Amino acid sequence: MSQPVSRKQQLLKRHRRNKRIALLIGLLVLIASGVLLAWWLPPVLAGLGWVAHEAWFADHLFYSPKDDYQYSFPVDSEQLAVRLEGDRLVVAQPLELAGDETLIVALKVKSSWLGRFFDPYVQLSGGESADRQTFERGVNGLRYLNASDFCQALVAGELRVRGHFCRVMGQPELRVFRHADYREQRVMVIAPHADDAELAAFGLYSQAKEAWIVTLTAGEIEAEHYQQMGLERAEAARLKGRLRAWDSMVVPRWAGVPEAHCAQLGYFCLQLPAMQAAPDQPIASREADLSDIRVFRQFNPFPLPADQDGAPTWHNLLADLRALILRARPEVIVLPHPSIDPHPDHICAHGAVMEALEGLEWQPTTVLGYANHLHDNDRWPMGNSGDGIALPPVFDATLSLRPCSLPLSLAQQRDKAMALGMMHDLQPRAALKRRLRRSIQQLLAGRKSSPYGENEFFRKAVRRHELFWQLK
């Protein structure tokens, strides 16, 4: 269970090492320019170098944009021959589509020289619909477009694929994934923290026949925003936890989920791995000076097993999950994908649900995974609010993945954005350095901020699609 986390740490360590080396080389160049050319040159070059770094080199990209994504799809997925005739994607054989399939087009994307300074994107268009999907600056490798919105255009031979600041090349490949309409079933979304359900699956649970939202932790740590109000560290953490517990219970009402279908379990943020490692041992909060989870469970509409002692243990978490699954009897459980999302609480949330299901009298027919974080690219999904979501970078060909794309209308996207705006953790202003970086990138790199909010998750999560992975 710890392998994805350690890989993320290794990537960060390598990135920081490379950054230190680059800074050392830059410092030597500045010293040499001041000694050999002019005294005023180093500060000018340093300023220009900082601006260039913020505009074009500040993305946390832990792989080369020239690397091919390495996807392995299940053997029962449909693979169809397609070809590009000019900018038109043509299917080589008759194709019948109901319109709700997930369509993935694999092709090579090669950046132009301008695509090293402006985000390259591929525009899909057919009929009255158009979408853009953005890739890494300097991209030159195999990528996977999400063409799920263009079933009719593809069948009619009217789907057009155009590169901007890049070219699409090589022999494309089409994959068709057929799946049930999960909106017509009982859905339970597992959120490690308040806002994870909304980020990943607001569109799904807001349209589901019946929806349940289960939040595992209070998300009380990193409460500096509340410390600035004059609160001590522990007091600020407790206030943040109470606010996020409230958010987890109230915001789903915006989507029509009744209070009786929401549960906040109140375990402590970033302590799930320690709980899993010692299942009987209570694991207290890192920052809130608390060892009783009942502080954050006061809004629950019904009792749960761990209410008896309030102990933050793994066994109590499993008992809570079993009770909730038996109460809700979900046909679909939506939870973090343990191989794509590296957040330690997200990995443990998946592990807890799967362990809770072992031997349980009720079993879901489908388990869907989501990723609110990535190992290799902190900016994914790349591009702007309202754009489509291409498949994320994956470099493990042994991992068999079955994507499932759910379309969101503009009205549904706006409702999702408003739900995110109600979340207290997404409301504080970004740090000054981040705001400066964003302004520089808007001016020099052509990037747009989200119209819905300042937090980066408004750009990343409010999209034409919600992307899941069928795990069961």
Beta strands, then each sheet from edge to edge (+ up, - down):
strand 1: 78-85
strand 2: 88-91
strand 3: 102-111
strand 4: 121-126
strand 5: 129-134
strand 6: 140-146
strand 7: 160-164
strand 8: 166-177
strand 9: 186-191
strand 10: 210-217
strand 11: 262-267
strand 12: 332-336
strand 13: 366-370
strand 14: 403-407
strand 15: 465-470
sheet 1: 2+ 1- 8+ 3- 6+
sheet 2: 5+ 4- 7+
sheet 3: 11+ 10+ 9+ 12+ 13+ 15- 14+
end
